Amino acid sequence: MVLVQNHHAEILGREKNNDKFIHLYNTGTYWVAFEKSACQLSRIFPKCGIFLFKVDDRPEYVVMASVPCEEVDAYVRRHIVRCDEGDYKVLAVSGLQAREYGRWHVEAVRTVL
């Protein structure tokens, strides 16, 4: 929650036009991703946890996906990491179509609610 509350503008700004990367944030025992990155993360880890948040400047829910650190760390060792700053990583992935993301977001919100 602290990550979302203190950094949501920066995080959501990264996600606005993101279709080829997964932005990951370490929360201690989990790596988390938001919005389009969360969609991409859920493709790789279909059993990831999905959570919803509301932030003041967005009318719709923000979707977050979380995966235990050891699972993401094992995946990262075998794939291209574009940025590795300890608690923040960027992974290169295949492109994400807007329609696919839209369907995923609606389904993620419906499933959680």
C-alpha positions in Angstrom: 0.0 0.0 0.0 2.8 2.4 0.8 4.3 1.9 -2.6 1.0 2.7 -4.3 0.3 5.7 -2.0 3.7 7.3 -2.3 4.6 6.5 -5.9 1.3 6.0 -7.9 1.8 8.9 -10.2 5.3 7.7 -11.2 4.2 4.1 -11.5 1.1 4.9 -13.6 3.1 7.3 -15.8 5.4 4.4 -16.7 2.4 2.2 -17.5 0.6 4.8 -19.7 2.2 3.8 -23.0 3.9 0.6 -21.9 3.4 -2.4 -24.2 6.8 -4.1 -24.3 8.1 -4.1 -20.7 7.3 -5.4 -17.2 8.1 -2.9 -14.5 8.6 -4.8 -11.3 8.8 -3.4 -7.8 10.2 -5.4 -4.8 8.0 -5.3 -1.7 10.1 -7.6 0.4 8.7 -11.0 -0.2 6.9 -10.3 -3.5 7.6 -8.6 -6.8 4.6 -6.5 -7.9 3.6 -5.0 -11.2 0.8 -2.6 -12.0 -1.7 -2.2 -14.9 -0.1 -3.2 -18.3 3.0 -4.7 -16.5 0.6 -6.7 -14.3 -1.2 -8.0 -17.4 2.2 -9.1 -18.8 3.3 -10.6 -15.5 0.0 -12.6 -15.3 0.8 -14.1 -18.7 4.1 -15.5 -17.3 2.7 -16.4 -13.9 -1.0 -17.3 -14.4 -1.4 -18.0 -10.6 -0.1 -14.6 -9.5 -2.1 -12.7 -6.9 -4.4 -9.9 -8.3 -5.3 -6.9 -6.2 -7.2 -3.7 -6.8 -6.5 -0.2 -5.6 -8.2 3.2 -5.9 -6.1 6.3 -6.2 -7.5 9.9 -6.0 -6.8 11.0 -9.6 -8.2 7.9 -11.4 -11.8 6.9 -11.5 -11.2 3.2 -12.3 -9.4 0.6 -10.3 -5.6 0.1 -10.5 -4.7 -3.5 -10.9 -1.7 -5.0 -9.2 -0.2 -8.5 -9.7 2.2 -10.0 -7.2 4.5 -13.0 -7.4 6.8 -14.4 -4.7 10.3 -13.2 -5.0 11.9 -16.6 -5.5 9.7 -17.3 -8.5 10.4 -14.0 -10.2 14.1 -14.3 -9.4 14.3 -17.7 -11.0 12.6 -16.3 -14.1 14.8 -13.3 -14.3 18.0 -15.4 -14.3 16.9 -16.9 -17.6 15.7 -13.8 -19.4 16.7 -10.3 -20.5 16.6 -7.6 -17.8 16.6 -4.1 -19.3 17.1 -2.4 -15.9 18.1 -3.9 -12.5 18.2 -1.4 -9.6 17.8 -3.9 -6.8 14.2 -3.1 -5.8 13.2 -2.1 -9.3 13.6 -4.2 -12.5 12.4 -3.9 -16.1 12.0 -7.0 -18.2 11.6 -6.9 -22.0 8.6 -8.9 -23.2 6.5 -9.3 -26.4 4.1 -6.6 -27.3 0.8 -6.2 -25.7 -2.3 -5.3 -27.8 -4.6 -2.7 -26.4 -7.7 -4.9 -26.8 -6.0 -7.8 -24.9 -5.0 -5.5 -22.1 -8.6 -4.0 -21.9 -10.2 -7.5 -21.7 -7.7 -8.6 -19.1 -8.3 -5.5 -17.0 -12.1 -5.9 -17.1 -11.8 -9.6 -16.1 -9.2 -8.9 -13.3 -11.6 -6.3 -11.8 -14.6 -8.6 -12.2 -12.8 -11.5 -10.7 -11.6 -9.6 -7.6 -14.9 -7.9 -6.9 
